[in-house]
Amino acid sequence: MRKKVVIIGGGVGGTIAANLLSRRLDGRADITVVDRQGKHFYEPGLIFAMLGGVDPAKLWRPERTLLRKGVKLELNEALRVDTEAKVVHMEHGPARPYDYLVLAPGARLDPSAVPGFEGNAHHFYNGPAALALRTAIENFEGGTVLLGPASIPYKCPPAPIEATLLLDAYFKKHKTKRPVKFRYLSPLGRAFTIESVSPVVEKLFVERGVELSTFFNVDSIDGERKVVNSLEGEEAPYDLLILAPPHRGAKIAEDSGLGGPGGWIPTDRATLRVKGHRDVFAIGDATDLPLSKAGSTAHFEAPVVADQIAAEILGRPPKMLYNGHVMCFFETGFGKGMVLDFDYDHAPKVKRPTRLAHWEKLAFNRMYWATIPTARL
Amino acid sequence: MAATEVTPLPTRVVDARGSFCPGPLMALIGAIREAKVGDVLEVWSSDQGSRRDIPFWVNKAGHELVALADEAGYTRFVILKKR
């Protein structure tokens, strides 16, 4: 009997895993990607949409065009996994049986977790929100811009800091009626989640005149008074509020009893198998691994999952384990940026932003479609 | 500060051992969000940064660090939610 591999989610991780499995198994297994919309989004482009440089409508490609011919694509919403019966229940049609299941459904934005978030806080974590923020920026007359994450974890840890620095550069070019002041709220005792990079960010904040407030955990937003209240009992006033929204693990994980605290899937850090389920794997933002929730993480995890599954089907020992490798870009404005390269045991080392890293980021934005989902890189 | 016989029994134990900074602090903050005033939370952390971050945050947020005890390979923080 041909083995059935079902992959939930046609994002970075799911797509790369499907293509690598198809290449390695060459017709010896049925590989199916289940995706609700069949659209593959390049989410890192959204931050540039808030400044008008990128049209969110152009940040996606049809998933079918990114998958190898041998991979089936089912346009459906996967609702629930029954790990006993080894089937995935779908919104439409019959349940889909699997021998191996790969969960790559991503993270879920959960604005309702912070009272007052909706209607008062801007963000750039989807196309419509990025466009609404763009309008707010264009109409901004000055005052305090308040930024930060609403809670941890959230997708792309540098993003709120990048937004701060890019907007600072923007408002130094585009004059407003009143002066613009930036304040950054960090839930931790430092500016950035990764300790080794935080001093570089804090130095940039000092140079650019960004006020940093540490140990500020957003509790609620009062839209009438235009203040953010913290769990620590402080208030931060704003004229423009931009927060990474609260995130949760995927609904399918929680509805299937596979979600741990916050809905994140308890995942083995080396094999990427879901704990307690030998034939279920997890990739990307959905896991509970102590790593950045970023496309890069999924990009480096997918080959490990593909190797584990292909080796088992072919009756050979697996060759790869995941070492926590992540490589991500960190834009700092004025044509400069940084590259953060790290794994479980090695913290990223950066000294200062460079022009080279910014150009690498621009090149990556262009090369993404041709190289990443197709697993050429 | 040391664990004594008067340390109250915890309402909830948060085992954050093996997670790195900022893991244990964020696990505590998550638990505080869910707890009621008067609840006692116990956090276990093997991360050295927690010894600095957790007492500082507990004080700033207006709660009380009831006890801090060194165990084999980890530190145990007992926190009373006061507001």
Chai-1 contact restraints between the chains, C-beta under 6 A:
chainA,res_idxA,chainB,res_idxB,connection_type,confidence,min_distance_angstrom,max_distance_angstrom,comment,restraint_id
A,I152,B,M26,contact,1.0,0.0,6.0,A-B,restraint_1
A,L188,B,P22,contact,1.0,0.0,6.0,A-B,restraint_2
A,G189,B,D53,contact,1.0,0.0,6.0,A-B,restraint_3
A,E195,B,C21,contact,1.0,0.0,6.0,A-B,restraint_4
A,F215,B,W57,contact,1.0,0.0,6.0,A-B,restraint_5
A,F215,B,K60,contact,1.0,0.0,6.0,A-B,restraint_6
A,N217,B,I29,contact,1.0,0.0,6.0,A-B,restraint_7
A,E232,B,K60,contact,1.0,0.0,6.0,A-B,restraint_8
A,E232,B,A61,contact,1.0,0.0,6.0,A-B,restraint_9
A,G233,B,G62,contact,1.0,0.0,6.0,A-B,restraint_10
A,P290,B,S19,contact,1.0,0.0,6.0,A-B,restraint_11
A,P290,B,F20,contact,1.0,0.0,6.0,A-B,restraint_12
A,P290,B,G23,contact,1.0,0.0,6.0,A-B,restraint_13
